[in-house]
Amino acid sequence: MKIKTLLQSGLPLTQSGESVKKQDSQGFLDALSEAIKKVGELENKANEMTIKHLTGQGVELHDVAIAAQKAELSVQLLNQIKNKVIRIYEELTRMQI
């Protein structure tokens, strides 16, 4: 049995010669890790604003509530993305080859 080379397989290549599939998966991982960092930053900001409000450092209550809501929504969205990725993975593992 002959093994096709990457060029013969018909997969488009990037300028560096790697396949687009590998580049896309790395792009997804980068986007996911960036989203996780952003959620962490939003949670930290909400916590800092809460502490500043409680210690009387001039942060208004409505600003704290908005920051907390943004953080909560980001966590919920990230959780939904995680659930979707898990469902896709489970579906792929059930596929017959």
Phi and psi restraints in degrees (value plus and minus 20) as a CYANA .aco file:
   2 LYS   PHI    -109.8   -69.8
   2 LYS   PSI     119.8   159.8
   3 ILE   PHI    -120.3   -80.3
   3 ILE   PSI     107.1   147.1
   4 LYS   PHI     -94.0   -54.0
   4 LYS   PSI     126.3   166.3
   5 THR   PHI     -99.7   -59.7
   5 THR   PSI     148.5   188.5
   6 LEU   PHI     -82.0   -42.0
   6 LEU   PSI     -56.1   -16.1
   7 LEU   PHI     -88.5   -48.5
   7 LEU   PSI     -54.8   -14.8
   8 GLN   PHI     -98.0   -58.0
   8 GLN   PSI     -38.6     1.4
   9 SER   PHI     -94.4   -54.4
   9 SER   PSI     -35.8     4.2
  10 GLY   PHI      68.8   108.8
  10 GLY   PSI     -18.4    21.6
  11 LEU   PHI     -93.9   -53.9
  11 LEU   PSI     113.5   153.5
  12 PRO   PHI     -87.8   -47.8
  12 PRO   PSI     126.0   166.0
  13 LEU   PHI    -131.8   -91.8
  13 LEU   PSI     133.8   173.8
  14 THR   PHI    -107.0   -67.0
  14 THR   PSI    -199.9  -159.9
  15 GLN   PHI     -83.5   -43.5
  15 GLN   PSI     -51.8   -11.8
  16 SER   PHI     -99.2   -59.2
  16 SER   PSI     -28.0    12.0
  17 GLY   PHI      76.9   116.9
  17 GLY   PSI     -25.7    14.3
  18 GLU   PHI    -101.8   -61.8
  18 GLU   PSI     136.1   176.1
  19 SER   PHI     -93.7   -53.7
  19 SER   PSI     135.5   175.5
  20 VAL   PHI     -85.5   -45.5
  20 VAL   PSI     -54.2   -14.2
  21 LYS   PHI     -78.2   -38.2
  21 LYS   PSI     -64.2   -24.2
  22 LYS   PHI     -85.7   -45.7
  22 LYS   PSI     -61.3   -21.3
  23 GLN   PHI     -84.2   -44.2
  23 GLN   PSI     -61.4   -21.4
  24 ASP   PHI     -83.8   -43.8
  24 ASP   PSI     -62.5   -22.5
  25 SER   PHI     -86.8   -46.8
  25 SER   PSI     -57.1   -17.1
  26 GLN   PHI     -87.3   -47.3
  26 GLN   PSI     -56.9   -16.9
  27 GLY   PHI     -83.9   -43.9
  27 GLY   PSI     -58.3   -18.3
  28 PHE   PHI     -85.7   -45.7
  28 PHE   PSI     -63.9   -23.9
  29 LEU   PHI     -82.8   -42.8
  29 LEU   PSI     -60.9   -20.9
  30 ASP   PHI     -83.7   -43.7
  30 ASP   PSI     -63.2   -23.2
  31 ALA   PHI     -85.0   -45.0
  31 ALA   PSI     -60.1   -20.1
  32 LEU   PHI     -86.7   -46.7
  32 LEU   PSI     -64.7   -24.7
  33 SER   PHI     -86.9   -46.9
  33 SER   PSI     -54.4   -14.4
  34 GLU   PHI     -85.5   -45.5
  34 GLU   PSI     -60.2   -20.2
  35 ALA   PHI     -84.7   -44.7
  35 ALA   PSI     -60.4   -20.4
  36 ILE   PHI     -83.6   -43.6
  36 ILE   PSI     -62.5   -22.5
  37 LYS   PHI     -81.7   -41.7
  37 LYS   PSI     -62.9   -22.9
  38 LYS   PHI     -83.0   -43.0
  38 LYS   PSI     -61.5   -21.5
  39 VAL   PHI     -82.2   -42.2
  39 VAL   PSI     -63.3   -23.3
  40 GLY   PHI     -81.0   -41.0
  40 GLY   PSI     -61.2   -21.2
  41 GLU   PHI     -84.2   -44.2
  41 GLU   PSI     -61.2   -21.2
  42 LEU   PHI     -85.0   -45.0
  42 LEU   PSI     -59.3   -19.3
  43 GLU   PHI     -84.9   -44.9
  43 GLU   PSI     -63.2   -23.2
  44 ASN   PHI     -83.2   -43.2
  44 ASN   PSI     -61.3   -21.3
  45 LYS   PHI     -83.1   -43.1
  45 LYS   PSI     -63.3   -23.3
  46 ALA   PHI     -82.7   -42.7
  46 ALA   PSI     -61.8   -21.8
  47 ASN   PHI     -84.0   -44.0
  47 ASN   PSI     -64.0   -24.0
  48 GLU   PHI     -82.6   -42.6
  48 GLU   PSI     -62.7   -22.7
  49 MET   PHI     -86.1   -46.1
  49 MET   PSI     -56.5   -16.5
  50 THR   PHI     -83.4   -43.4
  50 THR   PSI     -65.7   -25.7
  51 ILE   PHI     -83.4   -43.4
  51 ILE   PSI     -63.2   -23.2
  52 LYS   PHI     -83.0   -43.0
  52 LYS   PSI     -58.9   -18.9
  53 HIS   PHI     -86.7   -46.7
  53 HIS   PSI     -63.6   -23.6
  54 LEU   PHI     -88.3   -48.3
  54 LEU   PSI     -48.8    -8.8
  55 THR   PHI    -113.1   -73.1
  55 THR   PSI     -15.7    24.3
  56 GLY   PHI      54.1    94.1
  56 GLY   PSI      16.3    56.3
  57 GLN   PHI    -116.0   -76.0
  57 GLN   PSI       7.2    47.2
  58 GLY   PHI      62.6   102.6
  58 GLY   PSI      -0.5    39.5
  59 VAL   PHI    -119.5   -79.5
  59 VAL   PSI     106.0   146.0
  60 GLU   PHI     -95.2   -55.2
  60 GLU   PSI     131.4   171.4
  61 LEU   PHI     -82.1   -42.1
  61 LEU   PSI     -59.2   -19.2
  62 HIS   PHI     -86.6   -46.6
  62 HIS   PSI     -51.7   -11.7
  63 ASP   PHI     -86.7   -46.7
  63 ASP   PSI     -58.7   -18.7
  64 VAL   PHI     -84.6   -44.6
  64 VAL   PSI     -63.5   -23.5
  65 ALA   PHI     -83.8   -43.8
  65 ALA   PSI     -60.8   -20.8
  66 ILE   PHI     -84.8   -44.8
  66 ILE   PSI     -65.1   -25.1
  67 ALA   PHI     -83.0   -43.0
  67 ALA   PSI     -60.5   -20.5
  68 ALA   PHI     -86.1   -46.1
  68 ALA   PSI     -59.4   -19.4
  69 GLN   PHI     -86.7   -46.7
  69 GLN   PSI     -60.4   -20.4
  70 LYS   PHI     -80.5   -40.5
  70 LYS   PSI     -64.5   -24.5
  71 ALA   PHI     -83.8   -43.8
  71 ALA   PSI     -63.2   -23.2
  72 GLU   PHI     -84.0   -44.0
  72 GLU   PSI     -63.3   -23.3
  73 LEU   PHI     -84.2   -44.2
  73 LEU   PSI     -57.8   -17.8
  74 SER   PHI     -86.2   -46.2
  74 SER   PSI     -58.7   -18.7
  75 VAL   PHI     -85.4   -45.4
  75 VAL   PSI     -62.3   -22.3
  76 GLN   PHI     -82.2   -42.2
  76 GLN   PSI     -63.2   -23.2
  77 LEU   PHI     -83.0   -43.0
  77 LEU   PSI     -64.8   -24.8
  78 LEU   PHI     -82.4   -42.4
  78 LEU   PSI     -58.1   -18.1
  79 ASN   PHI     -84.4   -44.4
  79 ASN   PSI     -60.7   -20.7
  80 GLN   PHI     -85.6   -45.6
  80 GLN   PSI     -59.0   -19.0
  81 ILE   PHI     -83.2   -43.2
  81 ILE   PSI     -63.8   -23.8
  82 LYS   PHI     -79.7   -39.7
  82 LYS   PSI     -65.7   -25.7
  83 ASN   PHI     -81.1   -41.1
  83 ASN   PSI     -60.9   -20.9
  84 LYS   PHI     -85.2   -45.2
  84 LYS   PSI     -62.9   -22.9
  85 VAL   PHI     -82.9   -42.9
  85 VAL   PSI     -61.0   -21.0
  86 ILE   PHI     -84.4   -44.4
  86 ILE   PSI     -63.2   -23.2
  87 ARG   PHI     -81.8   -41.8
  87 ARG   PSI     -61.9   -21.9
  88 ILE   PHI     -83.6   -43.6
  88 ILE   PSI     -64.2   -24.2
  89 TYR   PHI     -80.3   -40.3
  89 TYR   PSI     -65.6   -25.6
  90 GLU   PHI     -81.8   -41.8
  90 GLU   PSI     -60.0   -20.0
  91 GLU   PHI     -85.3   -45.3
  91 GLU   PSI     -60.3   -20.3
  92 LEU   PHI     -85.7   -45.7
  92 LEU   PSI     -56.9   -16.9
  93 THR   PHI     -91.4   -51.4
  93 THR   PSI     -42.9    -2.9
  94 ARG   PHI    -102.8   -62.8
  94 ARG   PSI     -32.2     7.8
  95 MET   PHI     -87.8   -47.8
  95 MET   PSI     120.6   160.6
  96 GLN   PHI    -107.8   -67.8
  96 GLN   PSI     116.7   156.7
